Amino acid sequence: MRRLSLISLAALALSALPALAQELTAITGGRVLTGTSVIENGTVVIQNGRVVSVGTGAAPSGARVIDARGKVVTPGFVVVDAGLGASEISSVGGSDDLSNRANTISASFDVSYGLDPWSFTLPVARLGGITRAVVIPGHPGSGGGHAHQDDSDFAGAGEGGYQTPGLFAGTASIIHLAAGTDILVRPRVAMVAPFGEAGAGIAGGARGAQFIQFRESLAEVRLFARNRAAYDRAGLRDLSLSRADLEALIPVANGTLPLIVTVRRAADILQVLRLAQEEGVKIILDGAEEGWLVAPQIAAAGVPVLMNPIDNLPGSLETRAARMENAAALNAAGVVIAIKGNGVHRAREARFNAGNAVSHGLPFGAAIAALTVNPARIFGMGGQFGELRTGAAADVVVWDGDPLEPLSSVTASFINGQEQLLSSRQILLRDRYRNGGRPDRGMPLAYGQ
């Protein structure tokens, strides 16, 4: 009998869907965390890829019933800045599509074109309860990507007078993690730019230079938007951004596309908030390790924060005031927060980070929201996923215990109403070799001797 390779086995296992999306399914008897409330002994009914109802009633007649008594039912977690589907091995350049160095393609860089639905990182993340992700381009100073700080050594005008490297890293995309061939949910949901030390390095070495460059870039974008015809006939002054980048930045300049700003130091946060107000730009703070020092100002500006609550060590002078209570302080001030994982291969640890935040003062309900409803709302998808409510995408996860406890495991996972196999390449490897190998189980012959 011909033996399948490990990769073939993985592809076969991860593409099989044991439950069709259109099947009427009821998950009954569990402690249901909707993302905004708690329902004891709840029932979640899903069909046709959507949540039909959430409450305490009995399962509908004819429904497939999943008994969740003694278990916890949550929306699928939404991880931000994880690089899932766009980076396989950071040290192998050909498998990492998170960052770009072309000086004519910076703001216009779109990570959605590099997404890989067969990435081995996706099933691993699913085992951590993650069903969707916001994939953010990497850049110097980023957390989820694998860009290098020394990119800033080449700051200045490059070939053709274009910015090198570009101040803007490109646009983020939202994906789902269901097995299949199309994982893209929505491309170009936000623009990305580093500030603080990383942004200063790109602009030439000083924070003040970056702020001037940022303002000048927006001025060029607005000039271009008003004078496209003149630009096309070479009747406009030379601009430091390519046409593709100018076009990509128009929605940022007019305030319709949010700008994810990576910033850490409290002083930098205040400067960025002021800049956004003066320029009419909608921003999302990324990192904000010293955010607790200026939490009231962030809240007053209505600016959300993407953060890793376990970033508490001063790796540089701009994070000297980082602390584990950052998430709790921001939440208490009224800031909407979303909690990150720990990079591409450890995205599943987002729930551990949330649990650590709870142990340092963040309310449990706020931690669940930071993994579910908050990311969806921050990126303009509120009510569409990240919450167990009628009409939302049927992203539902059943846990055998508290989802923020490290020893709890996923016992069932649905994405868009399709039940996902709880497997990964690592699990297949474990099962193949843990008993020394058996030829009758498809092992190599050498393992049976």
C-alpha positions as CSV (number, residue, x, y, z in Angstrom):
1,M,0.0,0.0,0.0
2,R,1.4,3.4,-1.0
3,R,2.1,5.5,2.1
4,L,1.2,9.2,2.1
5,S,3.9,11.7,3.0
6,L,3.6,13.7,6.2
7,I,2.8,16.8,4.2
8,S,0.1,14.9,2.3
9,L,-1.4,13.6,5.5
10,A,-1.4,17.1,7.0
11,A,-3.1,18.6,3.9
12,L,-5.7,15.8,3.9
13,A,-6.4,16.2,7.6
14,L,-6.6,20.0,7.6
15,S,-8.8,20.2,4.5
16,A,-11.4,17.7,5.7
17,L,-14.5,19.3,7.3
18,P,-16.5,16.9,9.4
19,A,-19.5,19.2,9.7
20,L,-21.0,21.2,6.8
21,A,-21.6,24.9,7.4
22,Q,-25.3,24.6,6.5
23,E,-26.0,21.9,9.2
24,L,-28.2,23.0,12.1
25,T,-26.0,22.6,15.2
26,A,-26.8,23.4,18.8
27,I,-24.1,23.7,21.5
28,T,-26.0,23.2,24.8
29,G,-25.4,23.3,28.5
30,G,-22.2,25.3,28.6
31,R,-21.1,28.5,30.3
32,V,-21.4,30.8,27.4
33,L,-19.2,33.9,27.2
34,T,-20.8,35.9,24.4
35,G,-18.0,38.5,24.4
36,T,-20.2,41.1,26.1
37,S,-22.1,38.9,28.7
38,V,-22.2,35.5,30.4
39,I,-25.0,33.0,30.0
40,E,-25.1,30.0,32.4
41,N,-26.4,26.7,31.0
42,G,-26.6,28.4,27.6
43,T,-27.5,27.2,24.1
44,V,-25.8,28.5,20.9
45,V,-27.5,27.5,17.7
46,I,-25.6,27.9,14.4
47,Q,-26.6,27.2,10.8
48,N,-25.5,28.4,7.3
49,G,-22.3,29.9,8.7
50,R,-24.1,32.2,11.1
51,V,-25.3,32.3,14.7
52,V,-29.0,31.6,14.7
53,S,-29.6,32.3,18.4
54,V,-27.9,32.5,21.8
55,G,-29.9,31.9,25.0
56,T,-31.0,29.3,27.5
57,G,-33.6,27.4,25.5
58,A,-33.5,23.8,24.3
59,A,-31.9,22.7,21.1
60,P,-34.1,23.0,18.0
61,S,-35.7,19.9,16.7
62,G,-33.5,18.0,14.3
63,A,-30.3,19.8,15.3
64,R,-27.0,18.1,15.8
65,V,-26.4,18.6,19.5
66,I,-23.0,19.1,21.1
67,D,-23.1,18.6,24.9
68,A,-21.1,21.4,26.5
69,R,-22.1,20.7,30.1
70,G,-19.2,21.6,32.4
71,K,-17.5,23.4,29.6
72,V,-17.0,27.0,28.4
73,V,-18.3,28.3,25.1
74,T,-16.7,31.5,23.6
75,P,-16.6,33.3,20.3
76,G,-13.5,32.5,18.4
77,F,-10.5,34.6,19.4
78,V,-9.3,37.3,17.1
79,V,-5.5,37.9,17.3
80,V,-4.0,41.1,16.1
81,D,-0.5,41.7,14.7
82,A,0.4,38.0,14.5
83,G,1.6,37.6,10.9
84,L,-0.5,34.4,10.5
85,G,-0.7,33.2,6.9
86,A,2.0,35.6,5.7
87,S,5.2,34.2,7.3
88,E,6.3,30.6,7.7
89,I,9.9,30.9,8.8
90,S,11.2,34.3,9.5
91,S,14.8,33.4,8.7
92,V,13.8,32.1,5.2
93,G,13.1,35.2,3.2
94,G,11.1,33.4,0.5
95,S,8.6,32.3,3.1
96,D,8.1,35.7,4.8
97,D,5.8,38.1,3.0
98,L,5.2,40.5,5.9
99,S,7.7,43.2,5.0
100,N,8.9,45.0,1.9
101,R,11.9,47.2,1.1
102,A,11.0,48.6,-2.3
103,N,11.2,52.4,-2.2
104,T,8.3,52.9,-4.6
105,I,6.0,50.4,-2.8
106,S,5.6,51.3,0.8
107,A,2.1,52.6,1.8
108,S,0.7,50.6,-1.2
109,F,2.2,47.3,0.0
110,D,-0.7,44.9,0.6
111,V,0.0,41.8,2.7
112,S,-3.2,40.1,1.4
113,Y,-1.4,39.0,-1.9
114,G,1.1,36.9,0.1
115,L,-1.4,35.0,2.2
116,D,-1.0,31.2,2.3
117,P,-4.1,29.2,3.4
118,W,-1.9,26.1,3.7
119,S,0.4,27.6,6.2
120,F,1.4,25.3,9.0
121,T,1.0,28.2,11.5
122,L,-2.8,28.3,11.0
123,P,-3.8,25.0,12.6
124,V,-1.5,25.6,15.5
125,A,-3.2,28.9,16.2
126,R,-6.7,27.3,15.9
127,L,-5.7,25.0,18.8
128,G,-5.4,28.1,20.9
129,G,-9.0,29.1,20.1
130,I,-8.1,31.6,17.4
131,T,-10.5,31.8,14.5
132,R,-9.6,35.1,12.9
133,A,-6.5,37.4,12.7
134,V,-5.5,40.9,11.7
135,V,-2.3,40.5,9.6
136,I,-0.2,43.6,9.9
137,P,2.9,44.3,7.8
138,G,6.2,44.1,9.6
139,H,8.5,47.1,9.9
140,P,11.4,48.3,12.2
141,G,10.0,48.3,15.7
142,S,7.0,46.1,14.9
143,G,6.0,43.3,17.3
144,G,4.2,40.7,15.1
145,G,6.4,40.8,12.1
146,H,10.0,40.0,11.6
147,A,11.5,43.3,10.2
148,H,15.0,44.4,11.2
149,Q,15.8,47.5,13.1
150,D,18.9,48.2,10.9
151,D,16.6,48.9,7.9
152,S,16.7,52.5,9.3
153,D,20.4,52.7,8.4
154,F,19.3,53.5,4.8
155,A,17.0,56.4,5.6
156,G,16.9,59.2,3.1
157,A,16.1,59.8,-0.6
158,G,16.5,56.7,-2.7
159,E,16.4,56.1,-6.4
160,G,14.2,58.6,-8.2
161,G,14.0,60.7,-5.1
162,Y,11.5,58.4,-3.4
163,Q,11.6,57.8,0.4
164,T,14.0,54.9,1.3
165,P,12.8,53.2,3.4
166,G,9.2,54.4,3.3
167,L,7.7,55.8,6.5
168,F,4.6,53.7,5.8
169,A,4.8,49.9,6.0
170,G,1.7,49.0,4.0
171,T,-1.9,47.9,4.7
172,A,-3.2,45.2,7.1
173,S,-5.7,42.5,6.2
174,I,-8.2,40.4,8.2
175,I,-8.3,36.6,7.7
176,H,-10.2,33.7,9.0
177,L,-8.4,30.5,9.9
178,A,-10.8,27.9,8.5
179,A,-9.4,25.1,6.5
180,G,-9.8,25.8,2.8
181,T,-8.4,27.8,-0.1
182,D,-9.5,31.3,0.6
183,I,-8.8,32.8,4.1
184,L,-9.0,36.5,3.2
185,V,-11.9,38.3,4.9
186,R,-11.1,41.9,4.1
187,P,-7.9,43.5,2.7
188,R,-6.7,47.0,3.4
189,V,-8.4,47.6,6.8
190,A,-5.6,49.9,8.1
191,M,-2.4,51.6,7.1
192,V,0.7,51.0,9.3
193,A,3.6,53.3,10.3
194,P,6.2,53.1,13.0
195,F,6.9,56.1,15.3
196,G,9.1,56.5,18.3
197,E,12.7,55.2,18.0
198,A,11.9,53.0,14.9
199,G,10.2,55.8,13.1
200,A,12.9,58.3,14.0
201,G,15.5,55.9,12.5
202,I,13.6,55.7,9.2
203,A,13.3,59.5,9.0
204,G,17.0,60.1,9.6
205,G,17.6,59.7,13.3
206,A,15.4,62.1,15.2
207,R,11.7,62.0,16.2
208,G,11.3,65.6,15.0
209,A,12.4,64.6,11.5
210,Q,9.8,61.9,11.3
211,F,6.9,64.2,12.3
212,I,7.9,66.7,9.7
213,Q,8.2,63.9,7.1
214,F,4.8,62.6,8.1
215,R,3.2,66.0,7.7
216,E,4.9,66.6,4.4
217,S,3.8,63.2,3.1
218,L,0.2,64.0,3.9
219,A,0.5,67.4,2.3
220,E,1.8,65.6,-0.9
221,V,-1.1,63.2,-0.8
222,R,-3.6,66.0,-0.5
223,L,-1.9,67.9,-3.3
224,F,-2.0,64.8,-5.5
225,A,-5.6,64.1,-4.7
226,R,-6.6,67.7,-5.8
227,N,-4.4,67.7,-8.9
228,R,-4.4,64.2,-10.5
229,A,-4.7,65.6,-14.0
230,A,-1.7,67.8,-13.5
231,Y,0.3,64.9,-12.0
232,D,-0.6,62.8,-15.1
233,R,0.8,65.4,-17.5
234,A,3.9,66.0,-15.4
235,G,2.5,69.4,-14.5
236,L,3.0,69.0,-10.7
237,R,6.2,69.4,-8.7
238,D,8.2,66.3,-7.9
239,L,6.8,64.3,-5.0
240,S,8.6,61.9,-2.6
241,L,6.1,59.1,-2.9
242,S,5.2,57.0,-5.9
243,R,1.8,57.2,-7.4
244,A,0.8,53.9,-5.9
245,D,1.7,55.1,-2.4
246,L,0.0,58.4,-3.0
247,E,-3.2,56.6,-4.0
248,A,-3.0,54.3,-1.0
249,L,-2.6,57.2,1.4
250,I,-5.6,59.2,0.3
251,P,-8.1,57.4,2.7
252,V,-5.6,58.0,5.5
253,A,-5.3,61.7,4.8
254,N,-9.1,62.1,4.6
255,G,-9.6,60.2,7.9
256,T,-11.5,57.2,6.5
257,L,-8.7,54.5,6.8
258,P,-7.2,54.1,10.3
259,L,-3.5,54.4,10.7
260,I,-1.8,51.8,13.0
261,V,0.9,53.7,14.8
262,T,3.6,51.7,16.6
263,V,4.6,53.8,19.5
264,R,5.9,52.9,23.0
265,R,7.0,56.0,25.1
266,A,4.4,58.0,26.9
267,A,5.9,61.3,25.5
268,D,5.7,59.9,22.0
269,I,2.1,58.8,22.5
270,L,1.1,62.3,23.5
271,Q,2.8,63.7,20.4
272,V,1.1,61.2,18.1
273,L,-2.3,62.0,19.6
274,R,-1.7,65.7,18.9
275,L,-0.5,65.0,15.4
276,A,-3.6,62.9,14.6
277,Q,-5.9,65.6,15.9
278,E,-4.2,68.3,13.9
279,E,-4.0,66.3,10.7
280,G,-7.5,64.8,11.0
281,V,-6.1,61.3,10.9
282,K,-7.8,58.3,12.6
283,I,-5.2,56.3,14.5
284,I,-4.8,53.0,16.4
285,L,-1.9,52.8,18.9
286,D,0.2,49.7,18.6
287,G,2.4,48.7,21.6
288,A,1.9,51.6,24.0
289,E,4.0,50.0,26.7
290,E,4.0,53.3,28.6
291,G,0.4,53.9,27.9
292,W,-0.7,53.7,31.5
293,L,1.1,57.0,32.2
294,V,-1.2,58.8,29.7
295,A,-4.2,56.6,29.8
296,P,-6.7,59.4,30.4
297,Q,-5.4,61.3,27.3
298,I,-5.7,58.2,25.1
299,A,-9.2,57.6,26.4
300,A,-10.2,61.2,25.8
301,A,-9.0,61.0,22.2
302,G,-11.1,57.8,21.7
303,V,-8.0,55.9,20.4
304,P,-7.9,52.1,20.8
305,V,-4.7,50.2,21.6
306,L,-3.2,46.9,20.3
307,M,-1.0,45.6,23.1
308,N,0.9,42.8,24.6
309,P,0.3,43.0,28.4
310,I,3.3,41.0,29.3
311,D,5.7,43.5,27.7
312,N,7.0,44.7,31.1
313,L,10.8,44.8,30.7
314,P,12.6,48.0,29.6
315,G,14.3,46.7,26.5
316,S,15.1,50.3,25.6
317,L,14.8,53.8,27.1
318,E,11.4,54.2,25.4
319,T,9.9,51.4,27.5
320,R,11.6,52.1,30.8
321,A,8.1,52.5,32.4
322,A,6.6,49.3,31.0
323,R,4.6,47.3,33.5
324,M,2.3,44.3,33.8
325,E,-0.6,46.5,35.0
326,N,-0.7,48.5,31.7
327,A,-3.8,46.6,30.3
328,A,-5.7,47.1,33.6
329,A,-4.9,50.8,33.7
330,L,-5.8,51.5,30.1
331,N,-9.1,49.5,30.5
332,A,-10.0,51.3,33.7
333,A,-9.5,54.7,31.9
334,G,-11.9,53.6,29.2
335,V,-9.5,52.7,26.5
336,V,-10.6,50.0,24.1
337,I,-7.8,47.4,24.0
338,A,-7.0,44.3,22.0
339,I,-4.5,41.7,23.2
340,K,-1.8,40.3,21.0
341,G,-0.2,36.9,20.8
342,N,3.6,36.4,20.8
343,G,4.4,36.4,17.1
344,V,3.6,34.1,14.2
345,H,4.4,30.8,15.8
346,R,3.1,31.7,19.2
347,A,-0.1,33.5,18.3
348,R,-2.0,30.9,20.3
349,E,-0.5,32.4,23.4
350,A,-2.8,35.5,23.2
351,R,-5.0,33.8,25.7
352,F,-2.1,33.3,28.1
353,N,-1.3,37.0,27.8
354,A,-4.9,37.9,28.6
355,G,-4.7,35.6,31.6
356,N,-1.6,37.4,32.8
357,A,-3.4,40.7,32.4
358,V,-6.2,39.4,34.6
359,S,-3.7,38.4,37.2
360,H,-2.5,42.0,37.2
361,G,-5.9,43.7,37.6
362,L,-7.7,43.5,34.2
363,P,-11.3,42.2,34.8
364,F,-11.9,38.8,33.3
365,G,-14.8,40.0,31.1
366,A,-12.5,42.8,29.7
367,A,-9.9,40.2,28.9
368,I,-12.4,38.1,26.9
369,A,-13.6,41.3,25.1
370,A,-9.9,42.1,24.3
371,L,-9.7,38.8,22.4
372,T,-13.1,38.9,20.7
373,V,-15.4,41.9,20.3
374,N,-12.8,44.6,20.7
375,P,-10.6,43.6,17.8
376,A,-13.6,43.3,15.5
377,R,-14.9,46.8,16.5
378,I,-11.4,48.4,16.3
379,F,-11.2,47.3,12.6
380,G,-14.7,48.2,11.6
381,M,-16.2,44.7,11.8
382,G,-18.3,45.0,15.0
383,G,-21.2,42.6,15.1
384,Q,-19.9,40.5,12.1
385,F,-17.6,38.3,14.1
386,G,-15.9,38.1,17.6
387,E,-19.2,37.9,19.4
388,L,-21.9,35.3,19.9
389,R,-25.0,37.1,18.8
390,T,-27.7,36.5,16.2
391,G,-26.4,37.1,12.7
392,A,-22.7,37.1,13.5
393,A,-20.3,34.7,11.8
394,A,-20.5,31.3,13.6
395,D,-17.0,31.3,15.0
396,V,-17.6,29.3,18.1
397,V,-15.1,27.5,20.4
398,V,-15.8,25.0,23.2
399,W,-13.3,24.7,26.0
400,D,-12.8,22.1,28.7
401,G,-12.1,24.8,31.2
402,D,-11.3,28.5,31.7
403,P,-10.0,29.6,28.3
404,L,-7.4,31.9,29.9
405,E,-5.9,29.0,31.9
406,P,-2.9,27.3,30.2
407,L,-4.1,23.8,30.9
408,S,-7.5,24.3,29.3
409,S,-7.9,22.9,25.8
410,V,-10.3,23.3,22.8
411,T,-12.7,20.4,22.4
412,A,-14.6,21.8,19.4
413,S,-14.0,24.7,17.0
414,F,-16.3,26.2,14.4
415,I,-15.3,28.9,11.9
416,N,-18.1,30.2,9.6
417,G,-20.2,27.3,10.9
418,Q,-17.7,24.7,9.7
419,E,-16.3,22.4,12.4
420,Q,-12.5,22.3,12.3
421,L,-10.3,19.3,12.9
422,L,-8.2,19.8,16.0
423,S,-4.9,18.8,14.5
424,S,-1.6,20.3,13.4
425,R,1.6,19.2,11.8
426,Q,3.2,19.0,15.3
427,I,0.5,16.7,16.5
428,L,0.8,14.5,13.4
429,L,4.6,14.3,14.0
430,R,4.0,13.4,17.7
431,D,1.6,10.7,16.9
432,R,3.8,9.3,14.2
433,Y,7.0,8.9,16.2
434,R,6.1,8.8,19.9
435,N,5.9,5.0,20.1
436,G,9.0,4.3,18.1
437,G,7.3,3.7,14.8
438,R,5.1,0.9,13.6
439,P,4.9,-0.2,9.9
440,D,1.3,-1.2,10.3
441,R,0.5,2.5,11.2
442,G,2.2,4.0,8.2
443,M,5.6,4.5,9.8
444,P,8.9,4.2,8.0
445,L,10.2,0.6,8.0
446,A,13.2,1.5,10.1
447,Y,11.0,2.4,13.0
448,G,9.4,-1.1,13.1
449,Q,12.7,-2.9,13.6
